[in-house]
Every structure is written in structure tokens, then in C-alpha cells.
Amino acid sequence: MRAMVLAAGLGTRLRPLTEHRPKALVEIGGRTLLEITLSRLRAFGISDLIINVHHFADMILEYLKAHGNFGMRIEVSREEVLLDTGGGLKKAGWFFLEDSAEEDQPFLLHNVDVLSTVDFGAMVQAHKKNRALATLAVQRRETSRYLLFDEDSRLCGRRVMPRGEADRIGRPALQRQADEMVRSARPVEPLAFSGIHVISPRLLTLMKEEGIFSIIDLYLRLAGQGEEISGFRGDRYYWRDLGKLEQVEKAEEDFRSGLFS
């Protein structure tokens, strides 16, 4: 099994930590986010992966070289322009199609700024059981961007917040959200995406989008066409998104208290 780590982001919300280094090299408990992610993937048995880079790309390459790629085969997909998750995966898609023996094997896609204890094995097993094209780790928590799932945990839409409300999440704002459905389903459950995917390589052949594009938009298009895009509930696992500076500080507290190591 192979994986891709998304590490190309600018990390603007983590300044000043990212003024002189990429987000992937921000440290928690004395370890970089990249090391933590790679260690989790390696412990799961993944030894072949690709990383996309952009912001301070050379620093990441030097870091990997200095650490012997952490004992893994690591390819790099350099993005001269940030391509968003969908565009970044499409550019790196060759990596998952180069070995015919791997063509039917799902792969993991993991944000570098997500700390979690999500069980990759259980997630892959659920993906295969559902014969899904993609499986997304999701949780019941507050967010400005909900995905909507039916009773069988199949993606059927998203909840759209009115322009200008996304940065002011509150009960009135949540009540003004509207559902954008790609297929009929009732009831629906709004869940927050957690930045970890299991994907079947066939998805790469269905990417009609070009250049910069969102993988969520891709998932919604494919779900609307009848493809199986599933949710995997990660409520019982530790999870933290380190997209903001205050979350890094909270992650340090989690590390010291033993919630995550």
C-alpha cells in the first residue's frame, strides 16, 4: 500500500512559526509534523509514498535527505503553483499507477497538519467492504464546512454557509446554512471532514478537472454520478487540525498530557 502526504501549503495561519520554514517542519513535542505523519504511516506498514511541496520546498527536501527519508522510499511532487488537494493529487497520480501490482490497491492521502490516532487498518477495511471509490475520515464536531452523509454513510451533499459567515460560526449562522445536495437522501447527517482519505486508484482516471481544484468538489461530482464516496466515523479517535496557531499550542498540551505522542 502507498500514501501521499499533503505538505505544500503556505501555512499563513501559523505565522510567525512559518515565516522561515514550511508548515511541515513545525514541531510538536520536539518532532516535526512531517516526522509524526511519516512515522504513523510507516508503523502501518507503508514504505512507499509521495509528498507534494511548494512553500520552502528545498527545506523539506534537505530535511528528508538529512534523515535518510526515515527509511522509506519517498518521491516528491513539486508544485510551482499551489494546486489545492485535487490538483495536487492529480499531478502526483502517476505514483499510484506506475506499478501494475498496485493498480487495484487503495492508497492513503493524509494532510501533514493533522494529528490523529485514526485506525488506518479499520479505515482501509471499511473502504474495501463498501467497495468505495474514496473513504473520508469524518467526525461529529463544529465546522464551517459540513459534508452530508446518508444512513449508509454515503456522501450526498454539503452544507453551505452564506458568504461572510464562515469566519463567525455561531448558532444563528449555523441555522442559516443551506444544503447543497448531489443526490436525494433523507435524513442526512452533517459531519466534519478530518483530512485523511483512503482512495482507490480508479478515481485518478475519473478526474476531468484541470489545474487548481478542490478534491471535495471532485468527490461531490462523483457522488452525484453514483460513485461510492463513503464516510468513516473517527469520533472515538484523537484528532486535531493544526491549521491555526492556537491549535499548535493545544497540541503541545496534548503531547505533554499523553493524549498524543
C-alpha positions in Angstrom: 0.0 0.0 0.0 1.2 3.5 -0.8 0.4 7.0 0.5 0.6 10.7 -0.3 1.3 13.4 2.3 0.0 16.9 1.5 2.7 19.3 2.6 2.6 22.1 0.0 0.5 24.7 1.9 1.8 28.1 2.8 0.8 27.8 6.5 -0.2 31.5 6.6 -2.4 31.0 9.7 0.6 29.5 11.6 2.8 32.7 11.4 5.2 33.5 12.9 6.1 29.8 13.0 6.0 29.6 9.2 7.9 32.8 8.3 11.1 30.9 7.9 10.1 27.3 7.5 7.3 25.2 5.9 4.3 24.1 7.9 5.5 20.5 7.6 8.6 21.4 9.7 6.6 23.0 12.6 7.4 21.0 15.7 5.1 19.3 18.3 6.8 17.7 21.3 10.2 18.1 19.6 9.1 16.3 16.4 8.1 17.9 13.1 4.6 17.4 11.8 6.2 15.7 8.8 8.1 13.2 11.0 4.9 12.5 13.0 2.9 11.8 9.9 5.6 9.6 8.3 6.1 7.6 11.5 2.4 6.9 11.6 2.3 5.7 8.0 5.5 3.7 8.4 4.1 2.0 11.5 1.1 1.0 9.5 3.4 -0.7 7.0 3.7 1.9 4.3 7.1 2.2 2.8 6.4 4.0 -0.5 4.9 7.5 -0.6 4.9 10.8 -2.3 4.9 14.3 -0.8 3.8 17.4 -2.5 5.9 20.5 -1.7 5.8 24.2 -2.6 6.4 26.6 0.3 10.1 26.3 1.4 10.2 23.2 -0.7 14.0 22.9 -0.6 14.0 22.9 3.2 11.7 19.8 3.1 14.0 18.1 0.6 17.1 18.8 2.8 15.2 17.6 5.9 14.3 14.3 4.3 17.8 13.8 3.0 19.3 14.5 6.4 17.0 11.9 7.9 17.5 9.2 5.3 13.9 9.6 4.2 13.0 8.0 7.5 13.8 4.6 6.0 11.1 5.0 3.3 11.1 5.4 -0.5 9.9 9.0 -0.9 9.1 10.7 -4.1 8.5 14.5 -4.3 5.9 16.3 -6.3 7.0 20.0 -6.6 4.2 22.4 -7.2 5.3 25.7 -8.7 1.7 27.0 -8.2 -0.4 25.6 -5.3 -2.9 23.2 -6.9 -5.2 22.5 -4.0 -5.8 19.0 -2.9 -7.5 17.8 -6.0 -4.9 19.3 -8.4 -2.0 18.2 -6.2 -3.3 14.6 -6.2 -3.8 14.6 -10.0 -0.2 15.9 -10.6 1.1 13.1 -8.3 -1.2 10.5 -9.7 1.5 8.7 -11.7 3.0 7.4 -8.5 -0.1 5.3 -7.8 -0.3 3.9 -11.3 3.4 3.1 -12.0 3.3 -0.4 -10.6 0.7 -2.7 -12.1 0.7 -4.8 -9.0 -0.6 -1.7 -7.1 -3.3 -0.7 -9.6 -6.1 -2.2 -7.6 -4.8 -1.3 -4.1 -6.2 1.7 -2.3 -3.8 4.4 -1.1 -3.8 6.8 1.8 -3.9 10.6 1.4 -3.0 12.5 4.6 -2.8 16.2 5.4 0.6 16.9 7.1 -1.1 19.4 9.6 -3.5 16.7 11.0 -2.6 14.9 14.2 -4.7 11.8 14.9 -4.8 8.3 16.1 -7.4 7.2 13.4 -7.0 3.5 12.8 -5.7 3.2 9.2 -6.4 -0.5 9.2 -10.0 -0.2 10.2 -10.4 2.6 7.6 -9.0 0.6 4.8 -11.1 -2.4 5.8 -14.2 -0.3 5.7 -13.2 1.1 2.3 -12.9 -2.4 0.9 -16.0 -3.7 2.5 -18.0 -0.8 1.0 -16.3 -1.2 -2.4 -15.8 2.6 -2.2 -14.1 4.8 -4.6 -13.0 7.0 -1.7 -13.4 6.9 2.1 -13.2 10.0 4.2 -12.4 10.2 7.9 -15.2 12.3 9.4 -16.4 13.4 12.8 -19.3 15.0 14.6 -17.9 18.4 15.5 -18.5 22.0 14.8 -17.1 23.3 11.5 -17.9 25.9 8.8 -17.9 23.2 6.1 -20.1 20.2 6.7 -20.3 17.2 4.4 -23.7 15.4 4.3 -24.0 11.7 4.6 -27.0 9.3 4.4 -27.9 6.5 6.8 -25.4 4.2 5.0 -22.5 6.8 5.4 -22.6 7.6 1.7 -21.7 11.2 0.7 -24.8 13.0 -0.7 -24.0 16.7 -0.4 -22.6 19.5 1.7 -23.9 22.3 3.9 -23.2 25.7 2.5 -22.7 28.7 4.8 -23.7 32.1 3.4 -20.8 34.4 2.2 -19.3 36.3 5.1 -20.5 33.9 7.8 -17.7 31.3 7.6 -15.4 33.1 10.0 -18.2 33.8 12.5 -19.6 30.4 13.4 -22.4 30.7 15.8 -25.8 29.3 16.3 -27.6 31.9 14.1 -25.1 31.4 11.4 -25.4 27.6 11.5 -29.2 28.0 11.2 -28.8 30.0 8.0 -26.8 27.2 6.3 -28.3 25.7 3.2 -27.9 22.1 2.0 -26.4 21.5 -1.5 -27.4 18.0 -2.5 -25.8 15.9 -5.2 -28.3 13.1 -4.8 -31.5 12.5 -2.9 -31.3 11.3 0.7 -33.2 11.8 3.9 -32.3 12.0 6.6 -28.8 13.3 6.3 -26.1 13.8 8.9 -23.7 16.7 8.8 -20.2 15.7 9.6 -16.8 17.4 9.5 -14.0 16.0 7.2 -10.8 15.2 9.1 -8.1 15.4 6.4 -7.5 11.7 5.9 -8.7 9.7 2.9 -8.5 6.2 1.6 -8.7 6.3 -2.2 -9.0 3.6 -5.0 -6.7 4.4 -7.9 -9.6 4.3 -10.3 -10.5 7.7 -9.0 -7.4 9.1 -10.8 -8.9 8.1 -14.1 -12.1 9.9 -13.4 -10.5 13.3 -12.8 -11.8 15.6 -15.6 -10.8 18.7 -13.7 -7.6 20.5 -14.6 -5.2 22.8 -12.8 -6.2 24.0 -9.4 -9.2 22.3 -8.0 -10.8 21.0 -4.7 -10.9 17.3 -4.1 -14.2 17.8 -2.2 -15.7 19.3 -5.3 -14.5 16.2 -7.2 -16.0 13.9 -4.5 -19.3 15.6 -4.8 -19.4 15.4 -8.6 -18.6 11.7 -8.5 -21.1 11.0 -5.7 -23.7 12.7 -7.8 -22.9 10.3 -10.6 -23.5 7.3 -8.4 -19.9 6.6 -7.2 -19.5 5.3 -3.7 -17.9 8.0 -1.6 -18.1 6.8 2.0 -17.6 8.3 5.4 -15.6 6.6 8.1 -16.5 7.7 11.6 -13.5 8.8 13.6 -15.2 10.2 16.7 -13.5 7.8 19.1 -10.0 8.7 18.0 -7.8 11.6 19.0 -7.8 14.3 16.2 -6.5 17.8 15.9 -6.1 20.1 12.9 -3.1 22.3 13.3 -4.1 24.9 10.7 -4.1 27.7 13.3 -1.5 28.8 15.8 -3.7 28.2 18.9 -4.2 24.6 17.8 -0.4 24.1 17.8 -0.3 25.3 21.4 -3.2 22.9 22.3 -1.4 20.1 20.6 1.7 20.8 22.7 -0.5 20.5 25.8 -2.0 17.2 24.5 1.5 15.9 23.9 2.6 16.8 27.5 -0.5 15.2 29.0 -0.1 12.0 27.0 -3.2 12.4 24.8 -1.0 12.1 21.7 2.6 11.1 21.3 
